[in-house]
Amino acid sequence: MTYTFKEHNFYQRESYLEAISTVLERGMAAKEVVCSITTGFRSIPSLRTKPGLNPYHASVADIGYGFDSVQGTINRLRMGEFISLAYEMLVFDLDTLRISEKQLSPNFELAVNGASQDVYYLVEQSRYFNKQIGETIGEAIRLSQELLGDKWYEIHSRIENIQAIPRL
C-alpha cells in the first residue's frame, strides 16, 4: 500500500517538513566543517596511502549525498509535485542516511589511527562534528516518525529489501 501526503493537514505536513529540513541543514553544516578539517589530516600515514580509497572520505561523501537526497525529496514535496511514493521516498532517504552515518565513526577511527599529536586537535574536533551529524540525522528521523506515525515502521519494513541492493 502506498500513502500520499494528502492524508495530513497541509500546515501540519509543512511544519514537519520544515523542521526536518532545518535539522538537516545543521547536519549539512557540520558535514562541511568535517570536510574542511580533514584536509589537515594529510600528514596521517593511513590517509596518505591510497587517499582515493579512504573509507572515511567515502563515508563523508555518502552523508553529503544523503543530505542532498532528503532535501531534494522535501523540496519536491513542498513545491507540490505529485509523487506516488512520497512517504516511501522520505523514509528511504532518511534511513539510507542513517545507514551512511553508522559507517562514519568506525571509518573515521581507522583513518586517524596513528595520528600524531600535532593533528590531535583536528581529530577531536572531527569527532565532535561527527557526533553532531549523527544527532541531526536521528532528530530528522524522529520528526519523520512523528509525522508518519505507525506508517513509518510499515514503510521501513518494506524498503529494507531495497536498501540491501549494493550501491555502485
Secondary structure by P-SEA (a helix, b strand, c coil): cccccccccaaaaaaaaaaaaaaaaaaaaaaaaaaaaaccccccccccccccccaaaaaaaaaaaaaaaaaaaaaaaaacccccaaaaaaaaaaaaaaaaaaacaaaaaaaaccccccaaaaaaaaaaaaaaaaaaaaaaaaaaaaaccaaaaaaaaaaccccccccc
